[in-house]
């Protein structure tokens, strides 16, 4: 019975060593999963929120510049229409292209505002949510300014067609000022989003490095503790009893 108890005791202690090792593995795995999830959230924010919104604003900026180019084309053709009949075709083409991009930009602004509102509600941090709310509010202003810009440009086109070129030209400085303000606000918004995206990417990289060192450090601690515990139990449960038994057997 004593041998049986000792055998059970040794078996229980060996299971204790195994349990400690398994517990250490569970701790390392849990921390690793938590860190990877944290990194995944940061990368998700960059890949599926920051970059798409930045791309949307960049696209709006490009199309707004296309409008500016075609506004200049139309007004230049309007000046030449009095002396060159073929300038009428240039004017109509420029105006048509301007209107096409005007509709495109209007829709893109609506889509970008929708994205900003959606991302603000699903952001993983208050800082990111605040950034997307700021973008959403900026687009409200940009949408109103773009509408005013389009209306004044179309009014100038109508004056050119009506033959009132002088009145159309007096509107040009005001339209140009609206255009420059709109382009500037879009450029600032792009730069701000790019900076925010860069910061988020750096945070993800820092989190990855931190996770790696944390896992290595905790793994080392768990390894040392498990090894020490295993050594103590092995000495007490196996080495000492065996030495005691051998000593007893060797006695005359």
Order of alpha helices (4+ residues) and beta strands (2+ residues): alpha-alpha-alpha-alpha-alpha-alpha
